[in-house]
Amino acid sequence: MEQCILKINQYLKIDISVALGSVENGYPYVHKSYQHAYKLKDYRLLPPNSVVNYEQLKRNTAHFEDDFTIDYDSLKSAILSNNKTEALLCVDAIFGRLKNRTDVTSEYVLGLTAEMLFHIFGTLQLPGNHMDEIHRRTGHALFDILRAHPKTDLSEWLKLFIGNYMDQLETTYESIHPTIKSILQYIDGHYAEEMSLKTLSNTFNVSTAYLGQLFKKTTGDMFSNYLNRIRIEKSKELLAQTTLKSNQISTMIGFTNVTYFSNIFKKFVGVYPIEYRKALAKVTKPAPAD
């Protein structure tokens, strides 16, 4: 695999990352391997020109107890609002709770840290190439975690990582056109409402044509596609964290037609919402006790 990547680099002059899915028993189960590989790709923590193996990750990732929950929304909110003090306090609180448990192993902490990286940084949204730049700078984080020494203080490592990430996040936002910056913030808070370039142009007092061109230039994406991506990311969180049905989630995130929602979901994720939820449940299902 490494030789294939090397040849692609040499002849096509592009960087690639490869995600290997799970080992399955026969062709009828190939879709499961694909879903596992896509899960790794979807979290966008793969450094360029690398191979990440689901089976290896599974061996190094802890299965989490139902009674240990993490308030990811508060942590992500602190990161996006550039409240570094609050973000680091959230990390301290999480690891402080771990220290009070007698059933926590170093492997558990390592797996938890990797899962936090997945959950937080894989769902943060920044326009176009800005997100690519951040992940070029931080993309080796997952591999650093997997190679971490058992005695590594992962709470301090994660706080340093989050701090550096937030510094880059601040630099990124400073480079975004102020009108687009306001619109992105508006979309994040109103994504479930009926929205179009025309309604946004009226709200922000700019012409529709100019806004469409500026949005595409700044984010690297068409407005409708960007809005759909935001909605799908929100739906993935609801699929993972709630038992709501697809039609309920569809309405909550701004789609009026559940079939259209399912098709858009498959376009971005590669599988339908019900398949995504089933695959996620199998990935996070605790291993049977020895």
Buried (B, 14 or more C-beta within 10 A) or exposed (E): EEEEBEEBBEEEEEEBBBBBBBEBEEEEEEBBBBBBBBBBBBBBBBBBBBBBBBEEBBEBBBEBEEEBEBEBEBBBBBBBEEBBEBBBBBBEEBBEEBEEEEEBEBEBBBBBBBBBBBBBBBBBBBBBEBBBBBBEEBBBBBBBBBEBEEEBEBBEBBBEBBBBBBEBBEEBBEEBBEBBBBBBEBBEEBBBEEBEBEEBBEEEEBEBEEBBEBBBEBBBBEBEBBBBBBBBBBBBBBBBEEEBEBBEBBBBBBBEEBEEBBEBBBEBBBBBBEBBBBBBEEBEEEEEEE
